Amino acid sequence: MDTLLAVKILRWVYLGIFLIGLFTVVLLHTVPKPFLDIARVPTFIRAAEPYLGFPYDPSLSIYQITLLSFLFISLVNSISLFFLSSNAMRKISACTSLLGVILIGFVGVYFLYSLLAVGLSSTLTSTILIYLTTSFLLFILDIVTFKVDEDLIHHLPKQLPISGKH
């Protein structure tokens, strides 16, 4: 795939992820329970506490920090992919992609551990599978983005036209 085409696609994908993530957070905080309980991670953390052995309050804090970090990384990735006119923006995109791989990797491991601890016959399994699948897809997306960023940093001229037309 052409690297510039990949950038054009990735910039919109990251902007969409950021907007969907932000919309979902607002929606889940404004609409009362039990609406979309399957997507409420705090509800999952509370219900999974006996299985996982992680106390609720610190787990909730870690979740909130992780969620805000992920939204920030998605926004920075989107912005940097829209403004790849300099090598500095390419490096910022590569760094945020690498941070995304690490962050989403830890989230994926958490939900994989949750699946192993809770089992397949639990009412929590649906939530686990949703977030495990989402984590896997975002992990792959960040790896692809990092690869595209590395190609841009090492194989293209120091300055690219802002529009990306060649």
Backbone as CSV, one residue per row, in Angstrom:
resi,resn,N_x,N_y,N_z,CA_x,CA_y,CA_z,C_x,C_y,C_z
1,MET,0.849,-1.181,0.000,0.000,0.000,0.000,0.891,1.240,0.000
2,ASP,0.486,2.229,-0.735,1.194,3.491,-0.796,1.180,4.160,0.581
3,THR,2.341,4.616,1.029,2.457,5.197,2.368,1.594,6.442,2.529
4,LEU,1.563,7.294,1.510,0.749,8.514,1.620,-0.738,8.197,1.661
5,LEU,-1.166,7.169,0.948,-2.565,6.736,1.025,-2.867,6.202,2.418
6,ALA,-1.932,5.430,2.977,-2.108,4.911,4.336,-2.253,6.052,5.335
7,VAL,-1.455,7.106,5.180,-1.549,8.272,6.072,-2.918,8.920,5.955
8,LYS,-3.399,9.086,4.735,-4.718,9.702,4.528,-5.818,8.889,5.220
9,ILE,-5.717,7.575,5.146,-6.713,6.715,5.785,-6.554,6.755,7.304
10,LEU,-5.307,6.619,7.781,-5.060,6.566,9.223,-5.468,7.848,9.940
11,ARG,-5.238,8.995,9.307,-5.597,10.257,9.983,-7.091,10.308,10.282
12,TRP,-7.909,9.838,9.336,-9.355,9.850,9.549,-9.800,8.747,10.512
13,VAL,-9.095,7.627,10.468,-9.403,6.541,11.409,-9.161,7.019,12.840
14,TYR,-8.014,7.658,13.085,-7.713,8.136,14.435,-8.654,9.249,14.879
15,LEU,-9.005,10.136,13.971,-9.962,11.179,14.324,-11.309,10.545,14.676
16,GLY,-11.719,9.542,13.892,-12.970,8.830,14.186,-12.922,8.108,15.519
17,ILE,-11.794,7.459,15.809,-11.645,6.763,17.094,-11.739,7.751,18.247
18,PHE,-11.077,8.890,18.107,-11.135,9.900,19.163,-12.565,10.381,19.362
19,LEU,-13.257,10.709,18.279,-14.623,11.229,18.390,-15.589,10.169,18.924
20,ILE,-15.458,8.929,18.462,-16.313,7.847,18.974,-16.023,7.600,20.449
21,GLY,-14.739,7.589,20.820,-14.372,7.407,22.226,-14.933,8.505,23.102
22,LEU,-14.785,9.750,22.652,-15.301,10.885,23.414,-16.824,10.828,23.518
23,PHE,-17.493,10.521,22.410,-18.952,10.402,22.403,-19.410,9.293,23.350
24,THR,-18.722,8.161,23.329,-19.089,7.033,24.185,-18.926,7.390,25.656
25,VAL,-17.829,8.054,26.003,-17.612,8.463,27.394,-18.714,9.414,27.846
26,VAL,-19.032,10.403,27.020,-20.094,11.360,27.365,-21.432,10.641,27.489
27,LEU,-21.720,9.768,26.532,-22.981,9.024,26.555,-23.115,8.182,27.817
28,LEU,-22.060,7.447,28.164,-22.123,6.567,29.329,-22.154,7.332,30.646
29,HIS,-21.697,8.591,30.636,-21.742,9.387,31.853,-23.013,10.231,31.976
30,THR,-23.766,10.355,30.885,-24.984,11.157,30.953,-26.259,10.323,30.988
31,VAL,-26.211,9.114,30.443,-27.391,8.251,30.435,-27.276,7.295,31.615
32,PRO,-28.319,7.250,32.452,-28.228,6.407,33.657,-28.231,4.910,33.335
33,LYS,-27.731,4.163,34.313,-27.752,2.704,34.231,-29.196,2.246,34.166
34,PRO,-29.470,1.130,33.639,-28.646,0.055,33.120,-28.342,0.185,31.634
35,PHE,-28.586,1.352,31.037,-28.325,1.556,29.616,-26.869,1.227,29.293
36,LEU,-26.649,0.340,28.361,-25.326,-0.087,27.901,-24.410,-0.556,29.030
37,ASP,-24.968,-1.259,29.988,-24.135,-1.778,31.086,-22.993,-2.659,30.577
38,ILE,-23.216,-3.311,29.457,-22.192,-4.190,28.901,-20.935,-3.401,28.502
39,ALA,-21.075,-2.096,28.252,-19.945,-1.260,27.833,-19.359,-0.430,28.979
40,ARG,-19.901,-0.560,30.155,-19.427,0.232,31.294,-18.302,-0.507,32.013
41,VAL,-17.086,-0.040,31.811,-15.931,-0.686,32.431,-15.987,-0.586,33.959
42,PRO,-16.391,0.557,34.543,-16.487,0.578,36.011,-17.433,-0.484,36.569
43,THR,-18.535,-0.743,35.894,-19.455,-1.802,36.309,-18.760,-3.153,36.217
44,PHE,-18.006,-3.347,35.140,-17.250,-4.595,34.977,-16.216,-4.745,36.087
45,ILE,-15.485,-3.682,36.376,-14.441,-3.740,37.411,-15.046,-4.142,38.754
46,ARG,-16.193,-3.565,39.087,-16.865,-3.890,40.351,-17.293,-5.361,40.372
47,ALA,-17.896,-5.816,39.270,-18.403,-7.192,39.228,-17.278,-8.221,39.155
48,ALA,-16.158,-7.858,38.541,-15.054,-8.800,38.373,-14.085,-8.812,39.554
49,GLU,-14.260,-7.906,40.486,-13.344,-7.807,41.628,-13.139,-9.133,42.357
50,PRO,-14.191,-9.900,42.649,-13.963,-11.173,43.348,-13.159,-12.189,42.520
51,TYR,-13.312,-12.148,41.204,-12.598,-13.091,40.336,-11.134,-12.701,40.140
52,LEU,-10.904,-11.394,39.986,-9.576,-10.911,39.616,-8.698,-10.576,40.817
53,GLY,-9.329,-10.229,41.932,-8.571,-9.884,43.127,-8.012,-8.470,43.114
54,PHE,-8.429,-7.647,42.153,-7.988,-6.251,42.103,-9.024,-5.385,42.806
55,PRO,-8.619,-4.600,43.812,-9.582,-3.742,44.504,-10.186,-2.697,43.559
56,TYR,-11.442,-2.360,43.812,-12.205,-1.491,42.917,-11.606,-0.094,42.779
57,ASP,-11.351,0.595,43.878,-10.923,2.002,43.797,-9.624,2.196,43.018
58,PRO,-8.552,1.451,43.319,-7.342,1.634,42.499,-7.549,1.203,41.045
59,SER,-8.339,0.161,40.832,-8.609,-0.292,39.462,-9.371,0.767,38.673
60,LEU,-10.317,1.420,39.336,-11.074,2.483,38.683,-10.158,3.648,38.323
61,SER,-9.246,4.005,39.209,-8.296,5.094,38.927,-7.401,4.740,37.742
62,ILE,-6.919,3.516,37.719,-6.073,3.073,36.606,-6.872,3.105,35.300
63,TYR,-8.111,2.653,35.349,-8.972,2.693,34.163,-9.144,4.124,33.667
64,GLN,-9.435,5.057,34.566,-9.652,6.446,34.161,-8.391,7.060,33.548
65,ILE,-7.247,6.798,34.145,-5.977,7.306,33.603,-5.710,6.692,32.235
66,THR,-5.952,5.395,32.107,-5.741,4.698,30.838,-6.671,5.237,29.764
67,LEU,-7.937,5.442,30.096,-8.913,5.964,29.133,-8.519,7.358,28.663
68,LEU,-8.177,8.234,29.588,-7.770,9.589,29.207,-6.484,9.562,28.384
69,SER,-5.546,8.698,28.746,-4.301,8.574,27.982,-4.588,8.087,26.564
70,PHE,-5.469,7.110,26.444,-5.814,6.588,25.130,-6.469,7.665,24.274
71,LEU,-7.399,8.420,24.845,-8.047,9.495,24.080,-7.022,10.547,23.657
72,PHE,-6.098,10.878,24.555,-5.048,11.844,24.231,-4.153,11.312,23.104
73,ILE,-3.741,10.069,23.203,-2.893,9.462,22.171,-3.619,9.453,20.825
74,SER,-4.899,9.120,20.815,-5.668,9.106,19.569,-5.754,10.501,18.955
75,LEU,-5.970,11.503,19.789,-6.045,12.876,19.292,-4.695,13.332,18.745
76,VAL,-3.630,13.081,19.464,-2.294,13.475,19.007,-1.929,12.737,17.725
77,ASN,-2.235,11.455,17.644,-1.976,10.701,16.414,-2.728,11.304,15.240
78,SER,-3.982,11.627,15.448,-4.777,12.212,14.375,-4.191,13.545,13.929
79,ILE,-3.903,14.414,14.879,-3.354,15.730,14.542,-2.015,15.596,13.832
80,SER,-1.141,14.752,14.360,0.184,14.615,13.746,0.087,14.002,12.357
81,LEU,-0.868,13.120,12.116,-1.041,12.543,10.785,-1.643,13.549,9.803
82,PHE,-2.377,14.528,10.304,-2.901,15.574,9.431,-1.827,16.593,9.064
83,PHE,-0.811,16.736,9.912,0.218,17.745,9.686,1.606,17.121,9.588
84,LEU,1.772,16.237,8.628,3.051,15.554,8.455,4.012,16.331,7.565
85,SER,3.900,17.649,7.580,4.754,18.452,6.710,6.192,18.525,7.214
86,SER,6.430,18.094,8.420,7.803,18.127,8.940,8.156,16.777,9.567
87,ASN,9.427,16.538,9.654,9.912,15.310,10.264,9.549,15.254,11.748
88,ALA,9.455,16.403,12.418,9.089,16.436,13.840,7.692,15.853,14.065
89,MET,6.740,16.191,13.191,5.378,15.657,13.345,5.355,14.153,13.089
90,ARG,6.199,13.693,12.172,6.294,12.258,11.913,6.820,11.532,13.152
91,LYS,7.796,12.140,13.808,8.365,11.529,15.013,7.359,11.546,16.161
92,ILE,6.598,12.613,16.279,5.552,12.669,17.311,4.533,11.562,17.069
93,SER,4.137,11.392,15.814,3.189,10.331,15.481,3.763,8.959,15.809
94,ALA,5.041,8.754,15.498,5.676,7.465,15.806,5.720,7.222,17.313
95,CYS,6.046,8.253,18.078,6.108,8.116,19.549,4.740,7.810,20.136
96,THR,3.708,8.521,19.671,2.375,8.267,20.217,1.868,6.894,19.781
97,SER,2.249,6.460,18.592,1.866,5.108,18.151,2.518,4.058,19.032
98,LEU,3.788,4.255,19.351,4.491,3.313,20.225,3.867,3.318,21.624
99,LEU,3.547,4.501,22.141,2.853,4.572,23.437,1.501,3.866,23.373
100,GLY,0.808,4.027,22.245,-0.468,3.347,22.062,-0.321,1.840,22.071
101,VAL,0.717,1.330,21.420,0.966,-0.118,21.412,1.164,-0.614,22.839
102,ILE,1.959,0.110,23.612,2.234,-0.290,24.999,0.963,-0.220,25.839
103,LEU,0.253,0.894,25.767,-0.961,1.085,26.564,-2.030,0.054,26.209
104,ILE,-2.307,-0.091,24.929,-3.334,-1.036,24.501,-2.885,-2.473,24.769
105,GLY,-1.588,-2.717,24.684,-1.072,-4.047,25.022,-1.394,-4.417,26.457
106,PHE,-1.180,-3.477,27.381,-1.505,-3.737,28.785,-3.010,-3.947,28.984
107,VAL,-3.815,-3.162,28.283,-5.272,-3.318,28.383,-5.672,-4.702,27.868
108,GLY,-5.088,-5.109,26.744,-5.385,-6.430,26.198,-5.006,-7.544,27.157
109,VAL,-3.842,-7.416,27.794,-3.408,-8.429,28.772,-4.382,-8.472,29.954
110,TYR,-4.840,-7.312,30.407,-5.804,-7.252,31.509,-7.089,-8.013,31.143
111,PHE,-7.612,-7.761,29.941,-8.859,-8.434,29.557,-8.634,-9.910,29.235
112,LEU,-7.469,-10.272,28.755,-7.160,-11.687,28.557,-7.087,-12.396,29.909
113,TYR,-6.425,-11.766,30.871,-6.384,-12.313,32.232,-7.803,-12.417,32.800
114,SER,-8.606,-11.402,32.560,-9.994,-11.415,33.033,-10.763,-12.589,32.445
115,LEU,-10.558,-12.827,31.155,-11.248,-13.940,30.506,-10.829,-15.273,31.117
116,LEU,-9.536,-15.423,31.370,-9.050,-16.665,31.979,-9.561,-16.829,33.413
117,ALA,-9.630,-15.727,34.162,-10.069,-15.788,35.560,-11.581,-15.979,35.685
118,VAL,-12.336,-15.326,34.821,-13.797,-15.365,34.907,-14.361,-16.587,34.201
119,GLY,-13.796,-16.938,33.077,-14.284,-18.078,32.301,-15.270,-17.656,31.230
120,LEU,-15.640,-18.620,30.410,-16.525,-18.340,29.279,-18.006,-18.359,29.627
121,SER,-18.356,-18.904,30.770,-19.780,-19.051,31.101,-20.295,-17.945,32.013
122,SER,-19.516,-16.927,32.265,-19.914,-15.842,33.157,-20.734,-14.788,32.405
123,THR,-21.510,-14.046,33.158,-22.238,-12.919,32.566,-21.280,-11.799,32.170
124,LEU,-20.067,-11.820,32.702,-19.072,-10.799,32.382,-18.322,-11.082,31.081
125,THR,-18.482,-12.273,30.552,-17.724,-12.683,29.371,-17.998,-11.786,28.170
126,SER,-19.225,-11.353,27.978,-19.549,-10.477,26.837,-18.757,-9.181,26.895
127,THR,-18.703,-8.568,28.069,-17.935,-7.334,28.229,-16.455,-7.595,27.969
128,ILE,-15.956,-8.678,28.498,-14.544,-9.018,28.302,-14.249,-9.193,26.814
129,LEU,-15.086,-9.926,26.109,-14.850,-10.175,24.687,-14.934,-8.898,23.856
130,ILE,-15.838,-8.012,24.207,-15.944,-6.721,23.509,-14.638,-5.943,23.657
131,TYR,-14.166,-5.810,24.881,-12.958,-5.013,25.114,-11.683,-5.739,24.694
132,LEU,-11.669,-7.048,24.751,-10.515,-7.806,24.266,-10.385,-7.662,22.749
133,THR,-11.497,-7.769,22.049,-11.491,-7.588,20.595,-11.105,-6.161,20.222
134,THR,-11.685,-5.192,20.895,-11.355,-3.790,20.637,-9.883,-3.529,20.902
135,SER,-9.365,-4.050,22.004,-7.944,-3.873,22.332,-7.056,-4.478,21.254
136,PHE,-7.408,-5.662,20.787,-6.614,-6.323,19.747,-6.601,-5.490,18.470
137,LEU,-7.760,-4.998,18.045,-7.837,-4.198,16.819,-7.061,-2.893,16.952
138,LEU,-7.168,-2.237,18.101,-6.424,-0.990,18.318,-4.923,-1.249,18.405
139,PHE,-4.543,-2.380,18.968,-3.136,-2.770,19.034,-2.565,-2.923,17.623
140,ILE,-3.287,-3.625,16.758,-2.860,-3.808,15.371,-2.811,-2.457,14.655
141,LEU,-3.808,-1.605,14.871,-3.829,-0.278,14.253,-2.600,0.529,14.657
142,ASP,-2.234,0.506,15.925,-1.064,1.256,16.377,0.231,0.686,15.808
143,ILE,0.307,-0.621,15.651,1.497,-1.219,15.033,1.601,-0.777,13.569
144,VAL,0.492,-0.810,12.844,0.489,-0.360,11.451,0.883,1.114,11.377
145,THR,0.327,1.922,12.255,0.647,3.352,12.257,2.120,3.581,12.551
146,PHE,2.671,2.843,13.506,4.089,2.977,13.822,4.930,2.616,12.602
147,LYS,4.563,1.543,11.898,5.293,1.133,10.697,5.224,2.220,9.624
148,VAL,4.040,2.787,9.409,3.884,3.868,8.429,4.725,5.072,8.844
149,ASP,4.695,5.419,10.131,5.500,6.545,10.634,6.983,6.306,10.392
150,GLU,7.435,5.101,10.667,8.848,4.780,10.451,9.212,4.882,8.973
151,ASP,8.328,4.427,8.103,8.575,4.571,6.666,8.685,6.045,6.280
152,LEU,7.812,6.863,6.840,7.839,8.287,6.533,9.113,8.957,7.050
153,ILE,9.534,8.568,8.226,10.722,9.185,8.827,11.977,8.813,8.052
154,HIS,12.092,7.566,7.641,13.352,7.080,7.075,13.414,7.031,5.555
155,HIS,12.260,7.032,4.887,12.295,6.792,3.451,11.713,7.911,2.603
156,LEU,11.240,8.965,3.205,10.688,10.065,2.428,11.488,11.331,2.681
157,PRO,11.351,12.315,1.805,12.088,13.563,2.007,11.722,14.219,3.335
158,LYS,12.615,15.085,3.803,12.400,15.764,5.095,11.125,16.603,5.089
159,GLN,10.732,17.137,3.966,9.529,17.956,3.868,8.542,17.302,2.902
160,LEU,7.314,17.153,3.325,6.247,16.658,2.466,5.263,17.784,2.229
161,PRO,4.624,17.815,1.075,3.573,18.806,0.897,2.432,18.512,1.879
162,ILE,1.854,19.541,2.456,0.805,19.368,3.474,-0.381,18.597,2.908
163,SER,-0.729,18.838,1.656,-1.899,18.160,1.071,-1.614,16.688,0.813
164,GLY,-0.341,16.288,0.735,0.002,14.914,0.493,-0.095,14.526,-0.967
165,LYS,-0.261,15.513,-1.888,-0.389,15.226,-3.328,0.983,15.086,-3.947
166,HIS,1.156,14.055,-4.705,2.367,13.846,-5.500,1.985,13.356,-6.853
